[in-house]
Amino acid sequence: MGTTQVLSAWRATTRPDRRGRWVLGIGGLLAVSLAGSLVAATLPRLRHEKELDAAAARTADSPPVVTVASARRAPPTSELTLPGNAQAYRGAALYARTNGYLKRWLVDIGDRVKEGQLVAEISAPDVDDQLAQARANLVLSRANLKVSEANLELAKITLDRDVKSGVATAPQVIDQDRAQVTTAAAQVESAKASIQVNEATVQQYADLQSFQKIVAPFAGVVTARTVDPGALVTADNPSEARPLFYVMQTDPLRVFVNVPQVYATTIAVGQGAVVYRQEGPGRQFTGRVTRTADALDPSTRTLLTQVDVPNPDGALRPGMYLQVKFVAARAASAVLVPSAALAWRPEGTVVPVLDRDNRVRYRPVQVGRDYGLEVEVVSGLQGDETVVVRPGDALPEGQEVVPALAAK
């Protein structure tokens, strides 16, 4: 056997054993690495769980943490802000009182007018003709009165002459003369009555003629115009008549507010109020309560209140949604606490208060006005207490707690 053949046989027998040892070595290293990683990951988790269990045990043994707030004395006055509806102080729809055609209009929407200012004219020739005829009849009736008075004077003279003539005049003639005097006197009275009738007719058509001129009933602003020149204007017919103009007086302005029942007794005529727009609270207008309904609406339990606000520059307009702030004196000193501090028990409304040892003591209270986030307590608190906010039902009397101030 040659040398080459011997080497080949030796390599064939030694290579598989070396490969196996390398594979076994690498596998061992991987196993050790995985075991180390598993231990490194498990130990911190176990340590954290142990810490959590210890903290939970400490927490279970410690008093609960509760949110607290300080009760405070209410100021001597209270502010109440309510939504209001602005309306014109006076408003009128201007209708025609005579039939005709619109001759012209002198104002349009947005124009300011003075009291008695001419805003439009109506053309009604038939009314003018009827007025002329009535005046002519009046002249005729006055002339007839003069004729009747002359006839009466003549009849009296004739009767006097016949009576003085004695036996020369027959009794029948004297009787006729007396009848003539009576007839003439009746004609005079009839003529006077005819004059009165014609005077009334003249006044009627004169009034209708004056209605051809539409004037503003008060100073204000024109908010609508519904006709144009040449349009037929019909009067005294509800189915066909329509207003020619709308005029509103905006200075002062009326603001109507519905005051809830709980505040109704604090509103009085003459009381001041501040009015402003919600989108522009920087500019405020001072007004005054001028009247109230003096009775609550049974459907809403609110008191309708009117506040008059000077509005010389027209900054506020009818139809606006406004905010009205009232400042009223409190009837009695009260304590303000968060609304969330109230609790209800079978014995009534209570407030949880902390004593010197931070233990919960429930005090019965009497509640006054509700301001949303805060509520008035009119009895049961002094105003220097620390109260628990949102106590819930699981906080028993005498429970020791850890107070934490509520965020403001």
C-alpha positions in Angstrom: 0.0 0.0 0.0 1.4 3.3 -1.0 1.8 6.4 1.2 -0.9 8.3 -0.6 -3.4 5.6 0.1 -2.6 5.5 3.8 -3.1 9.3 4.3 -6.5 9.1 2.5 -7.7 6.4 4.8 -6.6 8.3 7.9 -8.4 11.4 6.9 -11.6 9.4 6.2 -11.5 8.0 9.7 -10.7 11.3 11.6 -13.0 14.1 10.0 -16.4 12.9 11.2 -15.3 12.8 14.8 -14.0 16.4 14.7 -17.2 17.7 13.1 -19.4 16.1 15.9 -17.3 17.7 18.6 -17.7 21.1 17.0 -21.4 20.8 16.7 -21.7 19.7 20.3 -19.7 22.6 21.5 -21.7 25.2 19.6 -25.0 23.7 20.9 -23.7 23.9 24.4 -22.8 27.5 24.1 -26.3 28.4 22.7 -28.0 26.6 25.5 -26.0 28.5 28.1 -26.7 31.8 26.4 -30.5 31.1 26.3 -30.6 30.1 29.9 -28.7 33.3 30.9 -31.1 35.5 28.9 -34.1 33.8 30.5 -32.8 34.3 33.9 -31.9 38.0 33.2 -35.4 38.6 31.9 -37.2 36.7 34.7 -35.5 38.1 37.7 -36.4 41.8 37.2 -40.0 40.9 36.5 -40.2 38.8 39.7 -38.5 41.6 41.6 -41.1 44.2 40.2 -44.0 41.9 41.1 -42.6 41.6 44.6 -42.4 45.4 44.9 -46.0 45.8 43.6 -47.3 43.3 46.1 -45.5 45.2 48.9 -46.9 48.5 47.8 -50.4 47.1 47.5 -50.0 45.7 51.0 -48.9 49.1 52.3 -51.8 50.9 50.4 -54.4 48.5 51.9 -53.2 49.4 55.4 -53.0 53.2 54.7 -56.0 55.7 54.8 -57.6 56.4 51.4 -56.7 59.6 49.5 -59.7 61.9 48.9 -60.1 65.2 47.1 -61.0 68.1 49.4 -61.9 71.8 49.0 -62.4 74.7 51.4 -65.8 76.0 52.2 -66.0 79.8 52.1 -68.3 82.6 53.1 -70.5 83.9 50.3 -70.1 87.6 49.4 -72.9 89.9 50.5 -74.1 90.2 46.9 -74.6 87.6 44.2 -74.4 87.9 40.4 -76.9 86.2 38.1 -76.4 86.1 34.4 -79.3 85.0 32.2 -80.0 85.0 28.4 -82.3 87.8 27.2 -84.1 88.7 24.0 -83.9 92.2 22.7 -87.0 93.8 21.3 -87.8 97.3 20.0 -89.2 99.7 22.6 -92.1 100.4 20.2 -92.9 98.9 16.8 -95.7 99.7 14.3 -96.8 98.4 10.9 -98.0 101.4 8.8 -101.1 100.6 6.8 -103.0 102.7 4.3 -106.4 104.1 5.4 -107.5 105.1 2.0 -107.7 103.3 -1.4 -105.5 104.4 -4.2 -102.1 104.0 -5.8 -98.8 104.6 -4.2 -97.5 107.9 -5.6 -94.1 107.8 -4.0 -92.1 106.7 -1.0 -89.5 108.9 0.7 -87.7 106.4 3.0 -86.4 102.9 2.7 -85.2 100.1 5.0 -82.5 101.3 7.4 -83.5 105.0 7.2 -84.1 106.8 10.5 -87.3 108.8 10.7 -88.6 111.4 13.1 -92.1 111.6 14.6 -94.6 113.0 12.1 -92.1 112.7 9.2 -93.7 112.0 5.7 -92.7 108.6 4.5 -95.0 108.0 1.5 -97.9 109.5 -0.5 -101.0 107.8 -2.0 -102.8 109.1 -5.0 -106.6 108.9 -4.6 -108.4 111.4 -7.0 -111.8 110.0 -6.2 -111.4 111.0 -2.5 -110.4 114.5 -3.6 -113.5 114.7 -5.8 -115.7 113.5 -3.0 -114.2 116.1 -0.6 -114.9 118.8 -3.2 -118.5 117.7 -3.5 -119.0 117.6 0.3 -117.7 121.1 0.6 -120.1 122.3 -2.1 -123.0 120.6 -0.3 -121.9 122.4 2.9 -122.0 125.8 1.1 -125.5 125.0 -0.3 -126.9 124.0 3.1 -125.6 127.2 4.6 -127.3 129.2 1.9 -130.5 127.2 2.5 -130.3 128.2 6.1 -130.3 131.9 5.2 -133.4 131.4 3.0 -135.2 129.5 5.8 -134.3 132.2 8.3 -135.6 134.9 5.9 -138.9 133.0 5.4 -139.3 132.6 9.1 -138.8 136.4 9.6 -141.4 137.2 6.9 -143.9 134.8 8.4 -143.5 136.4 11.8 -144.0 139.9 10.4 -147.2 138.8 8.5 -148.6 137.2 11.6 -147.9 140.3 13.7 -149.5 142.6 11.1 -152.7 140.4 10.8 -153.1 140.2 14.5 -152.9 143.9 15.0 -155.4 144.7 12.2 -158.2 143.5 14.5 -161.6 142.5 13.0 -160.4 143.3 9.5 -158.6 140.0 9.2 -160.4 136.7 9.3 -159.5 134.2 12.0 -158.6 131.7 9.2 -155.9 134.0 7.9 -154.4 134.4 11.3 -154.3 130.6 11.7 -152.6 130.3 8.4 -150.1 132.9 9.4 -149.3 131.0 12.6 -148.9 127.7 10.7 -146.6 129.5 8.2 -144.4 130.7 11.1 -144.2 127.2 12.5 -143.3 125.7 9.1 -140.6 128.4 8.6 -139.1 127.7 12.0 -139.0 123.9 11.2 -137.2 124.7 7.9 -134.6 126.7 9.8 -133.9 123.8 12.1 -133.7 121.4 9.1 -131.2 123.7 7.4 -129.1 123.8 10.6 -129.1 120.0 10.8 -128.2 119.7 7.1 -125.2 122.0 7.8 -124.0 119.7 10.6 -124.4 116.6 8.3 -122.4 118.3 5.5 -119.7 119.5 8.0 -119.3 115.9 9.2 -119.1 114.6 5.6 -116.5 117.3 4.8 -114.5 116.2 7.8 -114.7 112.5 6.8 -113.3 113.1 3.3 -110.8 115.5 4.7 -109.5 112.8 7.0 -109.4 110.3 4.1 -107.5 112.9 2.1 -105.0 113.3 5.0 -104.5 109.5 5.0 -103.0 109.9 1.6 -99.9 111.0 3.4 -98.2 108.2 5.5 -96.2 109.6 8.4 -94.0 108.1 11.0 -95.9 107.7 14.4 -92.7 108.0 16.4 -89.0 108.4 15.9 -87.3 105.2 14.9 -85.8 103.2 12.0 -87.6 101.7 9.0 -87.1 98.0 9.1 -89.2 96.9 6.1 -90.9 98.4 3.0 -93.3 96.2 1.0 -94.6 98.4 -1.9 -93.3 100.3 -4.8 -94.7 103.4 -6.6 -97.7 102.5 -8.7 -98.8 99.6 -6.5 -102.5 99.4 -5.7 -103.1 100.2 -2.0 -106.3 98.7 -0.5 -107.6 99.9 2.9 -110.0 98.4 5.4 -109.8 94.9 3.8 -108.0 92.4 6.0 -107.7 89.9 3.2 -106.1 92.3 0.8 -104.5 95.0 3.0 -100.9 94.8 3.8 -98.5 97.0 5.7 -96.6 99.5 3.7 -93.7 100.0 6.2 -92.5 98.7 9.5 -91.0 101.2 11.9 -89.3 100.4 15.2 -88.0 102.6 18.0 -84.6 101.2 19.1 -83.6 103.8 21.8 -84.2 102.7 24.4 -84.2 99.0 23.8 -86.3 96.5 25.7 -84.6 93.2 26.8 -86.9 90.5 28.1 -85.5 87.9 30.5 -87.1 84.8 32.1 -85.8 84.6 35.7 -86.0 81.2 37.3 -88.2 80.8 40.4 -85.2 80.5 42.8 -84.1 84.0 41.9 -87.5 85.6 41.2 -87.8 87.2 44.6 -84.5 89.0 44.2 -85.7 91.0 41.1 -87.3 94.3 41.8 -88.5 97.2 39.6 -85.8 99.9 39.6 -83.0 97.4 40.1 -79.9 97.9 37.9 -78.7 95.4 35.3 -75.8 95.0 32.9 -76.5 93.9 29.3 -73.8 92.7 26.8 -73.4 90.5 23.8 -72.0 87.1 24.4 -69.6 87.5 21.5 -68.5 91.0 22.7 -68.5 91.0 26.5 -66.0 93.9 26.6 -68.6 96.4 25.9 -71.4 96.5 28.5 -74.6 98.5 28.6 -76.2 99.7 31.8 -79.9 99.2 32.0 -82.7 99.1 34.6 -85.5 96.8 35.4 -88.7 98.7 34.5 -91.4 96.1 35.0 -92.0 92.4 35.7 -94.9 90.1 35.1 -95.3 89.9 38.9 -96.4 86.2 38.4 -94.5 83.1 37.3 -95.3 81.3 34.2 -96.7 77.9 35.4 -95.2 76.0 32.5 -91.6 77.2 33.0 -91.7 78.6 36.6 -90.0 81.7 35.4 -90.7 85.4 36.0 -90.8 87.5 32.8 -88.7 90.6 33.4 -88.2 93.7 31.3 -84.9 95.6 31.3 -84.7 99.0 29.4 -81.3 99.8 28.0 -80.3 103.2 26.5 -79.1 102.6 22.9 -78.3 106.0 21.4 -75.8 104.7 18.8 -77.8 101.6 17.8 -75.1 99.2 18.9 -77.8 96.8 20.1 -80.5 95.8 17.7 -84.0 94.2 18.1 -83.9 90.5 17.8 -80.4 90.1 19.3 -79.6 87.3 21.8 -78.1 89.1 24.8 -76.7 88.3 28.2 -78.2 90.1 31.2 -76.3 90.3 34.5 -78.2 91.1 37.7 -76.5 91.9 41.0 -78.7 91.2 44.0 -78.1 91.4 47.8 -78.3 88.1 49.6 -81.1 87.7 52.1 -78.8 86.0 54.6 -75.1 85.1 55.0 -74.4 81.7 53.3 -71.5 79.3 52.8 -70.4 78.2 49.3 -69.2 74.7 48.8 -68.6 72.6 45.6 -71.8 71.0 44.3 -69.9 67.7 44.2 -69.5 67.8 48.0 -73.2 67.2 48.6 -74.2 63.8 49.6 -77.7 62.4 50.2 -78.5 60.1 53.1 -81.8 58.8 54.5 -81.7 61.6 57.1 -81.4 64.3 54.4 -78.7 66.3 52.6 -75.2 66.1 54.2 -71.7 67.4 53.6 -68.6 65.4 54.5 -66.3 67.5 56.6 -62.8 66.6 57.9 -62.0 67.1 61.6 -58.6 67.8 63.1 -57.6 64.1 62.8 -58.6 64.0 59.1 -61.6 61.9 59.8 -64.8 62.2 57.9 -67.8 63.7 59.7 -71.1 64.1 57.9 -73.0 67.3 58.8 -76.7 67.8 57.8 -77.1 71.0 55.9 -79.8 73.1 54.3 -79.2 74.0 50.7 -80.0 77.4 49.1 -79.3 78.6 45.6 -77.6 76.4 43.1 -74.9 78.2 41.0 -73.8 75.2 39.0 -70.3 74.4 40.2 -71.1 75.8 43.6 -74.1 75.7 45.9 -75.2 77.8 48.8 -75.5 76.2 52.2 -77.7 78.4 54.4 -77.3 76.3 57.6 -75.0 73.6 58.9 -71.6 75.0 58.1 -69.6 78.0 59.4 -67.5 78.7 56.3 -64.0 77.5 57.5 -64.5 73.8 57.0 -62.6 71.4 54.7 -65.1 69.3 52.8 -64.7 66.1 50.8 -65.5 66.4 47.1 -67.3 63.4 45.6 -67.4 61.3 48.7 -69.5 58.5 47.2 -71.2 55.8 49.2 -68.1 53.9 50.4 -66.8 56.5 52.7 -68.1 55.8 56.2 -68.5 58.1 59.1 -65.2 58.4 61.1 -63.0 57.1 58.2 -59.5 58.5 58.4 -58.4 59.9 55.0 -55.5 61.6 53.3 -56.7 65.0 51.9 -55.6 66.2 48.5 -56.6 69.6 47.4 -58.9 69.8 44.3 -57.4 71.4 41.2 -58.9 74.9 40.6 
